[in-house]
Amino acid sequence: MLQTNTINKFQHFPFHLVDPSPWPILTSFSLLNLTIGAVSYMHGYPYGGYILSIGFILTLYGMVLWFRDVVIEGRA
């Protein structure tokens, strides 16, 4: 009885495993959008500034959510 209780107290792995996160893929797509928007804006395409703004906002949004999850993980 004592042996099974002590086994449950230890980790199965010698390192910390984190849950998969959707934020890296969101951030990479928003950075692609930011790059396409910047190139479009610099070449004078219509709506290039709007695409640039959306890419910048999405990048900031992804970074905030990603860092929020990192802080929550660090406290747990």
SULTA-V66011 format. One record per residue. N is the residue number from 1. RES is the residue in one small letter. SS is DSSP state (H for helix, E for strand, L for the rest). Layout:
BEGIN
n->(N	N)
res->(RES	RES)
ss->(SS	SS)
END
This chain:
BEGIN
n->(1	2	3	4	5	6	7	8	9	10	11	12	13	14	15	16	17	18	19	20	21	22	23	24	25	26	27	28	29	30	31	32	33	34	35	36	37	38	39	40	41	42	43	44	45	46	47	48	49	50	51	52	53	54	55	56	57	58	59	60	61	62	63	64	65	66	67	68	69	70	71	72	73	74	75	76)
res->(m	l	q	t	n	t	i	n	k	f	q	h	f	p	f	h	l	v	d	p	s	p	w	p	i	l	t	s	f	s	l	l	n	l	t	i	g	a	v	s	y	m	h	g	y	p	y	g	g	y	i	l	s	i	g	f	i	l	t	l	y	g	m	v	l	w	f	r	d	v	v	i	e	g	r	a)
ss->(L	H	H	H	H	H	H	L	L	L	L	L	L	L	L	L	L	L	L	L	L	L	H	H	H	H	H	H	H	H	H	H	H	H	H	H	H	H	H	H	H	H	L	L	L	L	L	H	H	H	H	H	H	H	H	H	H	H	H	H	H	H	H	H	H	H	H	H	H	H	H	H	H	H	H	L)
END
